[in-house]
Amino acid sequence: VDWVNAPVTVTYSGQVAIFHVLRSLKKDGRGSVLLPAFHCPSVVEPVLHAGYRPLFYGVNRDLRIDLDDLRRQLSNDIAAVLTINYCGFPSDLDPVKQLTRQAGTFLIEDCAHSFLYGDPPVLSGARGDVGIFSFAKLVPLRVGGGYRLNAPLMRVQKLERGIGIKQHVILMKRLGEQLINNSAGPIVQRAYHAVESYRVRLKTIGSTAGSVEGHPSHTIPTYYRFDTEFCESSMPWFIQSILKRYDLRSLAARRQRNYRLLDMSLATYGMASPIFSPLPDEVVPWAYPLIVPQRSSHDFHFRGMGIPVYTFGEVLHPALYEASVGKRVLEDAEFLSRNLLMIPIHQNLSDAHMLNFAEKIGGHFKVRATKSA
Ligand SMILES: Cc1ncc(COP(=O)(O)O)c(C=O)c1O
C-alpha cells in the first residue's frame, strides 16, 4: 500500500476512525449525519458518540444507493454523508459527490470492507473527502483502522496513545492463535487446543460462582458498541508492522481467484450472485454476497457442513427506527438484513474449498427444491 501518496491516520479500529473524522469536522451549526439505511450498527455508534444525530437514506435491494431518497434527505443540517462500499465494490459516488457539493456537506467513503482497490491494488478511499478503513477485515490482524483525508476540510490529528501492556499481551496471544489455526499442521493445532482448554478449565474452577456480569440493558449486541477505552489510541505498533509486511498483492490475487471460482461454480447450480457478478479486475472483495431468501432457515445448515458463512447488517441500529424513513426504505433495509449471506473467499482458502462450498450450497438448495416439488 502506498502510504506516502495517501497519508493515513491509523486508529485502533474503523469505528474509531469514523469517530475521529466526525469529531474533527467544523460544526458550523450542522447536527446530523446521513447514513445508509442498510448498515452495520458499528457505523452508527461513532456518530452518536461524536454528538451527531444519525439520519438514514435508502439502499436498494441490489445494494445500490437510492439517489432520490438521498436527495430528499439532504438539508443544511447534514454535516456529512457516509456511503459504504459493500463487500469492497465501489458505490456509484459521482452523483452523490455532486449532491454533497451542492449541499456543502462532507462526503465519507466507508471502505471498511476492503482497503484495496485497483489493478494492481492500491489504497482505496480516494473518491470522497475522506476514506475509512478497517484493516483487519482483509488481513488477519484482530484490530486496526484508519482514515485518509483527500480534502483539507478538517484538521488532522496524530494519535499518540498506546493501548497498554495488558492489551498488547491479549492481542499477541490472539494473533498467535490465529497463526496456529491458519498455518500450523493438525498436530500442533490439536496440542495447542488441548493446552488451552486445560488452562480455561483451571481458570473456571478457580473463579467464584456468580461472577458473571449481567447484560447491560441496551438493544444492540456488545461487539457493535463503541469502545471508548481505545478511542484515543493508535493502531498498535506490531499490528502496523504486520500490515506493512503483509503480501497484499498475493492477498488480492487469491481473493479474486476464489471469488471467481465460487461465482462460476455457483452458476452451474443457477445460483451465482445477481448482485456482484462478474467480479471487476479492480475489486478486492471481502466476501461473496448472496441473496438467500429466509437466510436464517439455511445458514446454520451451511455452518454445520463446515462452511463458515457470516452476515453483514443482520442487526440494524435502533436509531433507524427512531428516524423518519420512508416505508420502502425500511422494507429494503430489512430485506437485505434478513436475506444477505456472506460466503468467505479469504486468502487462506483454496480452489478446493471454493468447489466444495459451491457443491454443498448448490446441493442443499437442489434437495430443498426436489422435496418441495
Ligand atoms: C461498513 C463498516 N464500516 C465500519 C466498520 C467498523 O470497523 P471496525 O470493525 O474496524 O471498527 C464496519 C465493521 O464491521 C463496517 O462494516
PDBQT file of the ligand as one rigid body, heavy atoms in Angstrom, charges set to zero:
ROOT
HETATM    1  C1  LIG A 401     -19.207  -0.636   6.785  1.00  0.00    +0.000 C 
HETATM    2  C2  LIG A 401     -18.423  -0.674   8.054  1.00  0.00    +0.000 A 
HETATM    3  N1  LIG A 401     -17.833   0.455   8.497  1.00  0.00    +0.000 NA
HETATM    4  C3  LIG A 401     -17.116   0.479   9.642  1.00  0.00    +0.000 A 
HETATM    5  C4  LIG A 401     -16.966  -0.653  10.413  1.00  0.00    +0.000 A 
HETATM    6  C5  LIG A 401     -16.182  -0.594  11.679  1.00  0.00    +0.000 C 
HETATM    7  O1  LIG A 401     -14.935  -1.207  11.524  1.00  0.00    +0.000 OA
HETATM    8  P1  LIG A 401     -14.187  -1.841  12.787  1.00  0.00    +0.000 P 
HETATM    9  O2  LIG A 401     -14.748  -3.215  12.967  1.00  0.00    +0.000 OA
HETATM   10  O3  LIG A 401     -12.730  -1.864  12.394  1.00  0.00    +0.000 OA
HETATM   11  O4  LIG A 401     -14.444  -0.956  13.930  1.00  0.00    +0.000 OA
HETATM   12  C6  LIG A 401     -17.572  -1.838   9.999  1.00  0.00    +0.000 A 
HETATM   13  C7  LIG A 401     -17.446  -3.043  10.813  1.00  0.00    +0.000 C 
HETATM   14  O5  LIG A 401     -17.957  -4.088  10.535  1.00  0.00    +0.000 OA
HETATM   15  C8  LIG A 401     -18.316  -1.860   8.787  1.00  0.00    +0.000 A 
HETATM   16  O6  LIG A 401     -18.920  -2.969   8.347  1.00  0.00    +0.000 OA
ENDROOT
TORSDOF 0
